Amino acid sequence: MQAQELLTVLAEGDIVSGTQLAERAGVTRAAIWKQIEALRTRGVPVESRGTAGYRLPWPIQLLSPTAVRGHLPADVQGRLGALEVHWELDSTSSEIQRRAATLPDLSVVLAETQSAGRGRRGRAWLSPPGLNVYLSCLKRFDGGFAALSGLSLAVGVMVMRTLKALGLEGAGLKWPNDVLSDHGKLAGILVELAGEYQGPCAAIIGVGLNVRLTPALQEQAGQPIQDLAQLAGGEAPDRNRVAAALIQALAQGLSQFEREGFAPFAVEYAQYDLLHGKALRLHGALGELEGVGAGVDARGALQVQTADGLRAIDSADVTVRRA
């Protein structure tokens, strides 16, 4: 019995005996124990209940293309390219990169777990199986890189639209591409571009959204993080519904961005801007800069009011901290 099959059996949250698992798979109890330990190593909180067996502390919903499509309106289903769910990938964005030449526009790839999930500036993204949503979307554009200013900020707005559709509040946006709550990071966004500067190009948009985290995973993250379960008062929303809400927000939002650019997103971004009016300290290739957050401009650059006047920061290789 492989880890994927074992997690499927445990998904309902019921106690399942090791003997039953071993008989079902035609393996020894020791083999089942090794797979249990493999899931635990990945961050899945499998509990031992003595001779009774094993269980999860709460039910989970494994992702299913059929279930995800069932939550999507017909117009969005009609516009999607591929919709794939994999058990494990190095990363969903890497999978799209490998196949970008053959995948249709607005293709979406999800994975239950990632062995090399990527965040901004090469940071690793924790990807335990069955607990969160790891998704990448391929979107092609005709106008070149120059027309994509502010895309990562617009995707942040799309994530906020996702939360609104799920009935969740209490999060905001930290320039350039973090979704935060009062208690930590809720989602990360990574946009990678390929193609021509003034011609056809493509964006691979990766989103990692925390749905359910364990205390051990929160400690392992090395920074404050939060999940949708906490925003929802303890009850995590259905993962297939979360994935569908995110896909719908991306499909509709990316089409809007293609038509109108960042401008229609700027007002919405301002509603969620966690840096506006805050004392900031920025570190980057040009040294250190201090000032007060003054929103973003029409291109999506961070505006900072400094002692020498208003500065616009448009390099994503800048670290921004509250002073």
N, C-alpha and C positions, 0 to 999 in steps of 0.2 A: 504494500500500500504506500503510494507516494504521498508527499506532503499535501498536494492539491486535493487528492481524494480524501485524505484524512480530514482536512479542513471542511470539506463538503459535508462529511458525516457529522462533524461537531457544530456545524453552522447554526442549528436550531437552538443551541444552548442547553440541550438535554444531556444528562449523564450517560455515557456510553462505556461499557466495560472493555477493558483491554482484551479479555478473552473473546468477546464478540468481534472486536476489530481484527484480532488475529485470525479467527476462523473465517471471517468474511474475506480477508485478503489472502488466506492460505499461507500465512507466514507465522513466525514465532512471536511470542509476547515481547521478546527482546527487540525484534525488528520494529514493532509498533512503538516501543519506548524510544528508539533512536529517531523515528520520525516525529514523535512528540517533542523531543529535545530539539530537533531541527526547526520546528515551528517556533518554539520558545526562543531559540537563538535569533530568529528573524523578528522577534518582538510580539508574537501572538501569545496572549496570556492564558495558556492552557492550564487549567487547575487539576490537580490530582485529588480525588476523593476516596483515598484508601483503596480497599478492595472493590468499591463500587465502580471505579473507573475514572474517566476524564470528562471534563466539560469546559466550556467557555463561560466567563462570568455574565455574558449577555449574548443574545443571538446576533448573527451578522448576516448580511445579504451579499452573496457572491455576485459579481457583475455578470450580466448576460446581455448580449446584443439585442435579443428579443425583448427582454424586460426594459432596456433603455429605450428602444424604439417605441415601445408601448406607452411611454410617458411623453413622447414628442408629438407636437401637432403635425398634421399631414403636410403642411407647406414646408416645414423644416425637414421632415423626412425626405421630401422630394428633392431638396437642394443638397442634401449630404452626399458626399462621395462614398468611400468605404467607411464602415463602422466596425472596428475590430476590437475584441477583448482577448488579451493574452494572459496566460498564467504568470509568466516571468519574462522580462526583457532586461537588457542592460539599462536602457531608458526608452521611454516612448518617443522622445524626440530623435534619438539616434536611429530608431527603427524607421521613422519617416525619412530621415536624411538618406538612409541606404536605399530607399525605394521612391524617392521624390520624383524621379523621372517617369514613373509608371502609375503612381497613385493619382486619382482624379482630384480635382479641386474640392476643398472642404472635406477632405478625408480626416477621420478621427481615429486615433489609436489609443486604447487604454490598456493598462496592465494591472493585475492584482498585486504584483510586487516588482520592484526594480533592483537589480544588483549594482547599478551604477547611476542612480538618479542624480541629476545635475541641477544645481541652483545657480544663482547669479555669481559671477566671478569665479567659476569653477568649484564652488562649494558643493559638498555632497548633500543629497536630499534623502532623509530617512524614508524608507519605503516598505514598511511591514505589510505582509499580505493580509487582505481582507478587511483592513481597518480604515483606509483613506481612499482618495481618488487621485490617480496619476493619469494625466490625459495630455495628449498633444494633438494639435490640429494643423493641417496644411492649408494655407491660403495663398493663392496666386494673385499677383497684381500686375497691371500693364504699365503703370507710370514710373517704375523705378524706385530706388531707395529714397530719392528726394521727396517722394510723395508720402512716405511712411513716418514722417516726424510725429512723435506722440503716440505711436501705435501701442507701446507697452503700457502707457498710462491709460489709453482707451480700453485695453484688455482689463486693467484694474477696475475700471468702471463696469465692464461686463461681468466681472466676478461679483461686484457689489449688486448688480441687477440679479445675479443668481441667488444671492442671499435673500434679497427682497422677495423673489418668487417663492423661496422656501419659508417665508414668514419669519426670517431671522434678522435681528438688529444687534447693534453693539460693536460694529467693526468700522474701520476707516482705512484710508490709503496713505502710505508713506512713500514719497517719491524715492526712486522712480517706479518700483514694481512690487512693493510688499503690501499685503493685506493684513492689518493688525487689529487686535482688540485691546482692551485695557490690560489684559493679562498675558499677551504675547502674540506671536506670529500665527496667523490662521491659514495663510496661503502664500505661495510664492509663484512668480511669473518669470518665464525665461523666453524671450523672443530672439530667434536666430534668423538672419537674412541670407539669401543666396540669389545670385543672378546679376543683372545689369544695373548700373547706377541710374541710367536714364531709360532703361528698356524693361522688358519682362523680368520679373523677379518673384521670389516666393518667400513667405514667412512661415517658419515653423514655430508655433506658439505652444509652449509647454506650461501647464498649470498643475501644481500640486496643492491639493486642498485637504486639510486635516478634518476628518469626520469623527474619528474616535481614537484617542491616545491613552496609553497607560501611563501611570506615574514613572515607570522605568524608562519609557520612551521620552517623556518630558525631561528627565534627568540626562538622558543620553544626548539630547539635542544640543546641549551646551548653551542654550539661550531660552528665554521665556517663549513658550508656544501654547496655543490653545486650540480647541477643536469645536466642531459644530455641536457636539453633544453638550458642551458647557454653555454655548450660546442658547441652546434650546431647553436649558433647565435640567439637563441630565439624560434626556432621551435622544439618541442620535437619529437623524432622519435616515430613511432608506437610501442606501448607497446608489442604487439604480436610479432613484428619483433625483438624487444630487447630481449624478453624472448627466442625466437628461436635461436638468435645469441649466447646467453649465454649457452643454452643447447647444441648447436653444439660444442662450445669451450670446455665445460666440458666433453662431450662424447668423443671427440677426444683426449683432453688433458689427461684425466684420463686413457685412454687406453695406451697412450704414457708413462705416469708415471708408470703404472703397468709393462710395458715392460722394461723401462730404468731408473726408479727412477728420482731423482731430477737433475742429471747431465745435461741432454739436456736443462733444464729450466734455469740453472744458468747463462748462457751467455745472454739469453733473459732478465732475471731478472736484470742483470747489466745495461741494456739499460734504465731501468725505475727506478733505485734505487735513491730515493730522499735523502738518508742519506749519500751516498758516498761522501767523501771529506768534510763533514760538521762537525762543532764542535758540540758534543753531550754531554748531561747529562743524565745518566741512574739512575733510582731509583728502588730498588728491595729488596729482602730478605737479600742480602749480603751488603746492604748499597748503597752509592752513588758512581758512577764512571763517570769520565769525560775523553773525548778523541775525536778522529776524526774518523768518519765512514770510514771503509776500505772494504766495500762490504760484501758479504756473502760467506761462505765456501761451500764445496761440500755437506755438510749435511744440509745447510740452516741456519746455525748459523750466527748471526751478528758479524762481526769482527770490533773491535774498537782498534785503535792505541792509546795507553796511554803512559804516561811518563815512565811506567815500562815495556813497550813492547806491543805486539799484544795480545789482549784478545778476546776470542770467547764466545759470549753470546747465549745460546740456550734455555733459559727459557722464555716462553711467558708471564710469570708473572712479567715482567720487564716493566717499563714505560720509554719510550725513548722520549726525548725532544731535540729540537735544542737549543744549548747553546747560 
